[in-house]
Amino acid sequence: MDFPVRVPVNEHIINMKGERVSATFFAPFDPTLEPFIRVSTGDYSATRWRRGRDNALASILCSVAHELVHYQQWLDGKYFCESEAVRGAAKRVREYAKTVRHP
């Protein structure tokens, strides 16, 4: 995936409504300003213990992939479509999983 506009990814997540969320994408109205993605990773250890390493990592990767779909929508000047982000994230994680050797 190309990144024509830099998009930093951070890990501290409380959205603008004060809600605890797994990920957010900030899309400035001004396309000359830098967007950013925030992804929660603080529960990785607990999730790994409950669901296993691969599932814990897949959860984080899916959040990143979901927000990257919103990034692409922003670059293309589209309205954000959650169903497109959910489908696109799942597709990207499946594609990535094919490239990784599993223990």
N, CA, C and O atoms as CSV, one atom per row, in Angstrom:
chain,resi,resn,atom,element,x,y,z
A,1,MET,N,N,0.847,-1.180,0.000
A,1,MET,CA,C,0.000,0.000,0.000
A,1,MET,C,C,0.884,1.232,0.000
A,1,MET,O,O,1.861,1.300,0.745
A,2,ASP,N,N,0.550,2.194,-0.820
A,2,ASP,CA,C,1.293,3.454,-0.856
A,2,ASP,C,C,0.769,4.404,0.211
A,2,ASP,O,O,-0.413,4.375,0.553
A,3,PHE,N,N,1.652,5.244,0.733
A,3,PHE,CA,C,1.291,6.247,1.727
A,3,PHE,C,C,1.771,7.607,1.243
A,3,PHE,O,O,2.818,8.083,1.682
A,4,PRO,N,N,1.016,8.246,0.340
A,4,PRO,CA,C,1.446,9.536,-0.193
A,4,PRO,C,C,1.427,10.651,0.853
A,4,PRO,O,O,2.143,11.644,0.721
A,5,VAL,N,N,0.606,10.484,1.889
A,5,VAL,CA,C,0.601,11.422,3.013
A,5,VAL,C,C,0.953,10.597,4.242
A,5,VAL,O,O,0.292,9.601,4.538
A,6,ARG,N,N,1.994,11.012,4.956
A,6,ARG,CA,C,2.432,10.298,6.161
A,6,ARG,C,C,1.269,10.158,7.127
A,6,ARG,O,O,0.508,11.105,7.324
A,7,VAL,N,N,1.121,8.966,7.741
A,7,VAL,CA,C,0.051,8.731,8.708
A,7,VAL,C,C,0.630,7.991,9.913
A,7,VAL,O,O,0.756,6.767,9.884
A,8,PRO,N,N,0.982,8.726,10.975
A,8,PRO,CA,C,1.529,8.085,12.173
A,8,PRO,C,C,0.468,7.209,12.853
A,8,PRO,O,O,-0.729,7.474,12.745
A,9,VAL,N,N,0.916,6.180,13.541
A,9,VAL,CA,C,0.030,5.300,14.296
A,9,VAL,C,C,0.434,5.380,15.762
A,9,VAL,O,O,1.594,5.145,16.102
A,10,ASN,N,N,-0.521,5.711,16.635
A,10,ASN,CA,C,-0.285,5.827,18.074
A,10,ASN,C,C,-1.098,4.783,18.818
A,10,ASN,O,O,-1.955,4.132,18.221
A,11,GLU,N,N,-0.840,4.608,20.133
A,11,GLU,CA,C,-1.501,3.542,20.861
A,11,GLU,C,C,-2.470,3.975,21.960
A,11,GLU,O,O,-3.160,3.109,22.500
A,12,HIS,N,N,-2.569,5.225,22.321
A,12,HIS,CA,C,-3.457,5.666,23.395
A,12,HIS,C,C,-4.833,5.999,22.820
A,12,HIS,O,O,-4.928,6.863,21.949
A,13,ILE,N,N,-5.909,5.339,23.280
A,13,ILE,CA,C,-7.195,5.489,22.615
A,13,ILE,C,C,-8.356,5.858,23.528
A,13,ILE,O,O,-8.864,5.017,24.269
A,14,ILE,N,N,-8.764,7.093,23.473
A,14,ILE,CA,C,-10.051,7.566,23.976
A,14,ILE,C,C,-10.542,8.496,22.879
A,14,ILE,O,O,-9.873,9.476,22.550
A,15,ASN,N,N,-11.717,8.195,22.304
A,15,ASN,CA,C,-12.164,9.006,21.164
A,15,ASN,C,C,-12.704,10.361,21.606
A,15,ASN,O,O,-12.738,10.665,22.799
A,16,MET,N,N,-13.125,11.170,20.640
A,16,MET,CA,C,-13.578,12.537,20.931
A,16,MET,C,C,-14.837,12.559,21.794
A,16,MET,O,O,-15.127,13.570,22.434
A,17,LYS,N,N,-15.583,11.469,21.820
A,17,LYS,CA,C,-16.782,11.375,22.653
A,17,LYS,C,C,-16.458,10.895,24.062
A,17,LYS,O,O,-17.344,10.772,24.907
A,18,GLY,N,N,-15.156,10.621,24.309
A,18,GLY,CA,C,-14.728,10.127,25.612
A,18,GLY,C,C,-14.880,8.626,25.754
A,18,GLY,O,O,-14.756,8.101,26.861
A,19,GLU,N,N,-15.145,7.920,24.661
A,19,GLU,CA,C,-15.342,6.483,24.688
A,19,GLU,C,C,-14.007,5.753,24.518
A,19,GLU,O,O,-13.128,6.217,23.792
A,20,ARG,N,N,-13.865,4.631,25.179
A,20,ARG,CA,C,-12.689,3.776,25.005
A,20,ARG,C,C,-12.921,2.933,23.745
A,20,ARG,O,O,-13.914,2.212,23.655
A,21,VAL,N,N,-12.015,3.024,22.787
A,21,VAL,CA,C,-12.169,2.326,21.509
A,21,VAL,C,C,-10.878,1.619,21.140
A,21,VAL,O,O,-9.824,1.908,21.707
A,22,SER,N,N,-10.956,0.680,20.179
A,22,SER,CA,C,-9.763,-0.061,19.787
A,22,SER,C,C,-8.917,0.703,18.781
A,22,SER,O,O,-7.710,0.481,18.694
A,23,ALA,N,N,-9.549,1.621,18.004
A,23,ALA,CA,C,-8.783,2.366,16.999
A,23,ALA,C,C,-9.579,3.577,16.526
A,23,ALA,O,O,-10.809,3.589,16.576
A,24,THR,N,N,-8.850,4.600,16.063
A,24,THR,CA,C,-9.486,5.773,15.465
A,24,THR,C,C,-8.625,6.272,14.311
A,24,THR,O,O,-7.422,6.017,14.245
A,25,PHE,N,N,-9.278,6.987,13.411
A,25,PHE,CA,C,-8.574,7.661,12.324
A,25,PHE,C,C,-9.003,9.119,12.358
A,25,PHE,O,O,-10.196,9.417,12.310
A,26,PHE,N,N,-8.042,10.024,12.441
A,26,PHE,CA,C,-8.328,11.448,12.383
A,26,PHE,C,C,-8.055,11.930,10.972
A,26,PHE,O,O,-6.940,11.814,10.465
A,27,ALA,N,N,-9.094,12.475,10.343
A,27,ALA,CA,C,-8.997,12.952,8.967
A,27,ALA,C,C,-9.240,14.457,8.943
A,27,ALA,O,O,-10.383,14.899,9.060
A,28,PRO,N,N,-8.187,15.243,8.795
A,28,PRO,CA,C,-8.383,16.690,8.751
A,28,PRO,C,C,-9.122,17.102,7.476
A,28,PRO,O,O,-8.980,16.467,6.431
A,29,PHE,N,N,-9.908,18.168,7.579
A,29,PHE,CA,C,-10.602,18.680,6.393
A,29,PHE,C,C,-9.601,19.242,5.390
A,29,PHE,O,O,-9.831,19.195,4.181
A,30,ASP,N,N,-8.500,19.770,5.890
A,30,ASP,CA,C,-7.460,20.348,5.042
A,30,ASP,C,C,-6.513,19.239,4.587
A,30,ASP,O,O,-5.789,18.687,5.415
A,31,PRO,N,N,-6.493,18.895,3.292
A,31,PRO,CA,C,-5.652,17.783,2.827
A,31,PRO,C,C,-4.153,18.041,2.920
A,31,PRO,O,O,-3.359,17.131,2.682
A,32,THR,N,N,-3.752,19.262,3.263
A,32,THR,CA,C,-2.321,19.530,3.448
A,32,THR,C,C,-1.880,19.187,4.866
A,32,THR,O,O,-0.684,19.148,5.155
A,33,LEU,N,N,-2.842,18.939,5.748
A,33,LEU,CA,C,-2.518,18.545,7.120
A,33,LEU,C,C,-2.417,17.031,7.213
A,33,LEU,O,O,-3.058,16.306,6.453
A,34,GLU,N,N,-1.611,16.566,8.146
A,34,GLU,CA,C,-1.349,15.136,8.293
A,34,GLU,C,C,-2.459,14.455,9.098
A,34,GLU,O,O,-2.816,14.924,10.179
A,35,PRO,N,N,-3.004,13.351,8.577
A,35,PRO,CA,C,-3.963,12.576,9.350
A,35,PRO,C,C,-3.204,11.709,10.358
A,35,PRO,O,O,-1.974,11.666,10.335
A,36,PHE,N,N,-3.927,11.023,11.239
A,36,PHE,CA,C,-3.244,10.055,12.090
A,36,PHE,C,C,-4.184,8.949,12.522
A,36,PHE,O,O,-5.402,9.117,12.576
A,37,ILE,N,N,-3.571,7.801,12.831
A,37,ILE,CA,C,-4.277,6.618,13.295
A,37,ILE,C,C,-3.824,6.343,14.718
A,37,ILE,O,O,-2.639,6.435,15.038
A,38,ARG,N,N,-4.790,6.005,15.568
A,38,ARG,CA,C,-4.468,5.564,16.924
A,38,ARG,C,C,-5.026,4.152,17.084
A,38,ARG,O,O,-6.183,3.896,16.748
A,39,VAL,N,N,-4.203,3.238,17.598
A,39,VAL,CA,C,-4.607,1.844,17.779
A,39,VAL,C,C,-4.240,1.407,19.187
A,39,VAL,O,O,-3.098,1.565,19.621
A,40,SER,N,N,-5.217,0.856,19.895
A,40,SER,CA,C,-4.994,0.389,21.251
A,40,SER,C,C,-4.217,-0.926,21.241
A,40,SER,O,O,-4.599,-1.879,20.563
A,41,THR,N,N,-3.126,-0.964,21.997
A,41,THR,CA,C,-2.353,-2.200,22.129
A,41,THR,C,C,-2.176,-2.582,23.594
A,41,THR,O,O,-1.524,-3.580,23.903
A,42,GLY,N,N,-2.748,-1.800,24.485
A,42,GLY,CA,C,-2.542,-2.002,25.913
A,42,GLY,C,C,-3.096,-3.300,26.464
A,42,GLY,O,O,-2.640,-3.765,27.509
A,43,ASP,N,N,-4.081,-3.904,25.779
A,43,ASP,CA,C,-4.655,-5.149,26.282
A,43,ASP,C,C,-4.060,-6.382,25.599
A,43,ASP,O,O,-4.599,-7.483,25.715
A,44,TYR,N,N,-2.951,-6.191,24.890
A,44,TYR,CA,C,-2.348,-7.313,24.152
A,44,TYR,C,C,-2.046,-8.501,25.062
A,44,TYR,O,O,-2.395,-9.633,24.728
A,45,SER,N,N,-1.408,-8.265,26.195
A,45,SER,CA,C,-1.019,-9.379,27.082
A,45,SER,C,C,-2.238,-10.155,27.559
A,45,SER,O,O,-2.237,-11.386,27.536
A,46,ALA,N,N,-3.269,-9.453,27.988
A,46,ALA,CA,C,-4.481,-10.123,28.469
A,46,ALA,C,C,-5.174,-10.870,27.331
A,46,ALA,O,O,-5.652,-11.989,27.518
A,47,THR,N,N,-5.228,-10.245,26.145
A,47,THR,CA,C,-5.861,-10.897,25.000
A,47,THR,C,C,-5.059,-12.120,24.573
A,47,THR,O,O,-5.631,-13.152,24.220
A,48,ARG,N,N,-3.746,-12.005,24.607
A,48,ARG,CA,C,-2.894,-13.150,24.251
A,48,ARG,C,C,-3.136,-14.308,25.200
A,48,ARG,O,O,-3.213,-15.461,24.775
A,49,TRP,N,N,-3.256,-14.006,26.473
A,49,TRP,CA,C,-3.492,-15.054,27.467
A,49,TRP,C,C,-4.852,-15.716,27.223
A,49,TRP,O,O,-4.970,-16.939,27.308
A,50,ARG,N,N,-5.893,-14.901,26.915
A,50,ARG,CA,C,-7.244,-15.421,26.716
A,50,ARG,C,C,-7.434,-16.099,25.362
A,50,ARG,O,O,-8.063,-17.154,25.281
A,51,ARG,N,N,-6.893,-15.499,24.296
A,51,ARG,CA,C,-7.222,-15.952,22.940
A,51,ARG,C,C,-6.048,-16.507,22.147
A,51,ARG,O,O,-6.233,-17.037,21.051
A,52,GLY,N,N,-4.834,-16.389,22.697
A,52,GLY,CA,C,-3.651,-16.880,21.993
A,52,GLY,C,C,-2.967,-15.770,21.220
A,52,GLY,O,O,-3.572,-14.752,20.886
A,53,ARG,N,N,-1.677,-15.996,20.943
A,53,ARG,CA,C,-0.834,-14.988,20.290
A,53,ARG,C,C,-1.374,-14.558,18.933
A,53,ARG,O,O,-1.519,-13.364,18.673
A,54,ASP,N,N,-1.674,-15.520,18.068
A,54,ASP,CA,C,-2.115,-15.172,16.715
A,54,ASP,C,C,-3.412,-14.369,16.726
A,54,ASP,O,O,-3.551,-13.403,15.975
A,55,ASN,N,N,-4.364,-14.764,17.575
A,55,ASN,CA,C,-5.626,-14.025,17.638
A,55,ASN,C,C,-5.435,-12.626,18.216
A,55,ASN,O,O,-6.079,-11.676,17.769
A,56,ALA,N,N,-4.560,-12.496,19.199
A,56,ALA,CA,C,-4.291,-11.176,19.776
A,56,ALA,C,C,-3.653,-10.254,18.739
A,56,ALA,O,O,-4.038,-9.092,18.610
A,57,LEU,N,N,-2.678,-10.779,18.004
A,57,LEU,CA,C,-2.038,-9.980,16.955
A,57,LEU,C,C,-3.009,-9.674,15.817
A,57,LEU,O,O,-3.008,-8.567,15.278
A,58,ALA,N,N,-3.831,-10.647,15.457
A,58,ALA,CA,C,-4.813,-10.428,14.386
A,58,ALA,C,C,-5.797,-9.335,14.768
A,58,ALA,O,O,-6.224,-8.562,13.910
A,59,SER,N,N,-6.160,-9.258,16.029
A,59,SER,CA,C,-7.070,-8.207,16.488
A,59,SER,C,C,-6.466,-6.821,16.280
A,59,SER,O,O,-7.140,-5.905,15.808
A,60,ILE,N,N,-5.197,-6.677,16.634
A,60,ILE,CA,C,-4.510,-5.398,16.441
A,60,ILE,C,C,-4.356,-5.100,14.952
A,60,ILE,O,O,-4.613,-3.980,14.510
A,61,LEU,N,N,-3.937,-6.099,14.181
A,61,LEU,CA,C,-3.778,-5.900,12.741
A,61,LEU,C,C,-5.090,-5.532,12.067
A,61,LEU,O,O,-5.112,-4.709,11.151
A,62,CYS,N,N,-6.170,-6.131,12.514
A,62,CYS,CA,C,-7.476,-5.818,11.931
A,62,CYS,C,C,-7.853,-4.369,12.232
A,62,CYS,O,O,-8.411,-3.685,11.374
A,63,SER,N,N,-7.554,-3.899,13.435
A,63,SER,CA,C,-7.830,-2.495,13.770
A,63,SER,C,C,-7.012,-1.555,12.890
A,63,SER,O,O,-7.531,-0.558,12.387
A,64,VAL,N,N,-5.724,-1.877,12.707
A,64,VAL,CA,C,-4.871,-1.053,11.851
A,64,VAL,C,C,-5.405,-1.070,10.421
A,64,VAL,O,O,-5.524,-0.020,9.791
A,65,ALA,N,N,-5.723,-2.252,9.911
A,65,ALA,CA,C,-6.219,-2.381,8.535
A,65,ALA,C,C,-7.528,-1.617,8.349
A,65,ALA,O,O,-7.733,-0.988,7.311
A,66,HIS,N,N,-8.408,-1.666,9.337
A,66,HIS,CA,C,-9.686,-0.945,9.275
A,66,HIS,C,C,-9.441,0.557,9.117
A,66,HIS,O,O,-10.058,1.215,8.278
A,67,GLU,N,N,-8.539,1.082,9.931
A,67,GLU,CA,C,-8.263,2.514,9.871
A,67,GLU,C,C,-7.529,2.880,8.582
A,67,GLU,O,O,-7.689,3.993,8.079
A,68,LEU,N,N,-6.724,1.959,8.040
A,68,LEU,CA,C,-6.070,2.224,6.763
A,68,LEU,C,C,-7.082,2.310,5.616
A,68,LEU,O,O,-6.861,3.043,4.652
A,69,VAL,N,N,-8.181,1.571,5.714
A,69,VAL,CA,C,-9.242,1.716,4.708
A,69,VAL,C,C,-9.819,3.130,4.800
A,69,VAL,O,O,-10.060,3.767,3.775
A,70,HIS,N,N,-10.042,3.622,6.016
A,70,HIS,CA,C,-10.524,5.006,6.173
A,70,HIS,C,C,-9.498,6.005,5.632
A,70,HIS,O,O,-9.871,7.008,5.023
A,71,TYR,N,N,-8.222,5.738,5.849
A,71,TYR,CA,C,-7.157,6.590,5.301
A,71,TYR,C,C,-7.277,6.652,3.778
A,71,TYR,O,O,-7.206,7.728,3.184
A,72,GLN,N,N,-7.458,5.486,3.154
A,72,GLN,CA,C,-7.593,5.440,1.691
A,72,GLN,C,C,-8.857,6.181,1.240
A,72,GLN,O,O,-8.837,6.880,0.227
A,73,GLN,N,N,-9.950,6.030,1.986
A,73,GLN,CA,C,-11.181,6.758,1.666
A,73,GLN,C,C,-10.922,8.260,1.738
A,73,GLN,O,O,-11.385,9.017,0.884
A,74,TRP,N,N,-10.187,8.684,2.751
A,74,TRP,CA,C,-9.861,10.104,2.918
A,74,TRP,C,C,-9.014,10.591,1.753
A,74,TRP,O,O,-9.272,11.657,1.193
A,75,LEU,N,N,-7.989,9.799,1.384
A,75,LEU,CA,C,-7.145,10.185,0.249
A,75,LEU,C,C,-7.964,10.339,-1.030
A,75,LEU,O,O,-7.710,11.236,-1.834
A,76,ASP,N,N,-8.946,9.458,-1.211
A,76,ASP,CA,C,-9.778,9.465,-2.420
A,76,ASP,C,C,-10.917,10.479,-2.356
A,76,ASP,O,O,-11.682,10.620,-3.310
A,77,GLY,N,N,-11.030,11.194,-1.215
A,77,GLY,CA,C,-12.096,12.189,-1.062
A,77,GLY,C,C,-13.481,11.576,-0.909
A,77,GLY,O,O,-14.483,12.225,-1.210
A,78,LYS,N,N,-13.547,10.331,-0.444
A,78,LYS,CA,C,-14.822,9.633,-0.256
A,78,LYS,C,C,-15.355,9.855,1.153
A,78,LYS,O,O,-14.616,10.205,2.074
A,79,TYR,N,N,-16.670,9.640,1.293
A,79,TYR,CA,C,-17.256,9.571,2.626
A,79,TYR,C,C,-16.799,8.273,3.269
A,79,TYR,O,O,-16.568,7.281,2.576
A,80,PHE,N,N,-16.667,8.274,4.598
A,80,PHE,CA,C,-16.247,7.062,5.287
A,80,PHE,C,C,-17.395,6.061,5.287
A,80,PHE,O,O,-18.527,6.390,5.639
A,81,CYS,N,N,-17.087,4.856,4.892
A,81,CYS,CA,C,-18.063,3.774,4.834
A,81,CYS,C,C,-17.584,2.663,5.758
A,81,CYS,O,O,-16.589,1.999,5.468
A,82,GLU,N,N,-18.289,2.457,6.869
A,82,GLU,CA,C,-17.878,1.449,7.844
A,82,GLU,C,C,-17.913,0.038,7.272
A,82,GLU,O,O,-17.012,-0.757,7.543
A,83,SER,N,N,-18.939,-0.289,6.483
A,83,SER,CA,C,-19.009,-1.649,5.942
A,83,SER,C,C,-17.837,-1.914,4.999
A,83,SER,O,O,-17.298,-3.020,4.966
A,84,GLU,N,N,-17.448,-0.901,4.237
A,84,GLU,CA,C,-16.273,-1.037,3.359
A,84,GLU,C,C,-15.007,-1.220,4.194
A,84,GLU,O,O,-14.126,-1.998,3.828
A,85,ALA,N,N,-14.917,-0.504,5.314
A,85,ALA,CA,C,-13.739,-0.621,6.180
A,85,ALA,C,C,-13.669,-2.004,6.824
A,85,ALA,O,O,-12.587,-2.579,6.938
A,86,VAL,N,N,-14.806,-2.536,7.242
A,86,VAL,CA,C,-14.831,-3.867,7.857
A,86,VAL,C,C,-14.420,-4.928,6.836
A,86,VAL,O,O,-13.580,-5.781,7.124
A,87,ARG,N,N,-15.012,-4.873,5.648
A,87,ARG,CA,C,-14.672,-5.852,4.598
A,87,ARG,C,C,-13.217,-5.708,4.157
A,87,ARG,O,O,-12.501,-6.700,4.017
A,88,GLY,N,N,-12.789,-4.473,3.943
A,88,GLY,CA,C,-11.417,-4.231,3.490
A,88,GLY,C,C,-10.390,-4.665,4.514
A,88,GLY,O,O,-9.345,-5.208,4.154
A,89,ALA,N,N,-10.674,-4.430,5.795
A,89,ALA,CA,C,-9.747,-4.841,6.853
A,89,ALA,C,C,-9.628,-6.356,6.902
A,89,ALA,O,O,-8.522,-6.890,6.989
A,90,ALA,N,N,-10.747,-7.045,6.848
A,90,ALA,CA,C,-10.721,-8.512,6.892
A,90,ALA,C,C,-9.940,-9.066,5.701
A,90,ALA,O,O,-9.168,-10.014,5.844
A,91,LYS,N,N,-10.146,-8.471,4.533
A,91,LYS,CA,C,-9.435,-8.922,3.330
A,91,LYS,C,C,-7.927,-8.712,3.481
A,91,LYS,O,O,-7.138,-9.599,3.156
A,92,ARG,N,N,-7.534,-7.544,3.972
A,92,ARG,CA,C,-6.099,-7.269,4.122
A,92,ARG,C,C,-5.447,-8.190,5.150
A,92,ARG,O,O,-4.320,-8.641,4.947
A,93,VAL,N,N,-6.144,-8.476,6.251
A,93,VAL,CA,C,-5.580,-9.366,7.267
A,93,VAL,C,C,-5.462,-10.782,6.712
A,93,VAL,O,O,-4.464,-11.457,6.964
A,94,ARG,N,N,-6.459,-11.242,5.962
A,94,ARG,CA,C,-6.375,-12.574,5.335
A,94,ARG,C,C,-5.192,-12.641,4.363
A,94,ARG,O,O,-4.454,-13.626,4.337
A,95,GLU,N,N,-5.025,-11.581,3.565
A,95,GLU,CA,C,-3.904,-11.542,2.622
A,95,GLU,C,C,-2.572,-11.576,3.364
A,95,GLU,O,O,-1.649,-12.287,2.964
A,96,TYR,N,N,-2.478,-10.811,4.437
A,96,TYR,CA,C,-1.254,-10.796,5.238
A,96,TYR,C,C,-0.987,-12.169,5.855
A,96,TYR,O,O,0.152,-12.638,5.869
A,97,ALA,N,N,-2.041,-12.810,6.364
A,97,ALA,CA,C,-1.889,-14.108,7.011
A,97,ALA,C,C,-1.297,-15.153,6.071
A,97,ALA,O,O,-0.597,-16.063,6.514
A,98,LYS,N,N,-1.573,-15.027,4.788
A,98,LYS,CA,C,-1.029,-15.961,3.800
A,98,LYS,C,C,0.490,-15.818,3.659
A,98,LYS,O,O,1.166,-16.747,3.217
A,99,THR,N,N,1.021,-14.654,4.034
A,99,THR,CA,C,2.452,-14.405,3.871
A,99,THR,C,C,3.267,-14.748,5.102
A,99,THR,O,O,4.496,-14.705,5.063
A,100,VAL,N,N,2.596,-15.090,6.196
A,100,VAL,CA,C,3.274,-15.311,7.477
A,100,VAL,C,C,3.262,-16.800,7.813
A,100,VAL,O,O,2.243,-17.478,7.684
A,101,ARG,N,N,4.404,-17.280,8.238
A,101,ARG,CA,C,4.492,-18.684,8.668
A,101,ARG,C,C,3.949,-18.791,10.078
A,101,ARG,O,O,4.363,-18.037,10.960
A,102,HIS,N,N,3.033,-19.711,10.304
A,102,HIS,CA,C,2.441,-19.906,11.620
A,102,HIS,C,C,3.128,-21.075,12.327
A,102,HIS,O,O,3.413,-22.100,11.707
A,103,PRO,N,N,3.395,-20.916,13.636
A,103,PRO,CA,C,4.068,-21.996,14.390
A,103,PRO,C,C,3.184,-23.220,14.523
A,103,PRO,O,O,3.591,-24.213,15.124
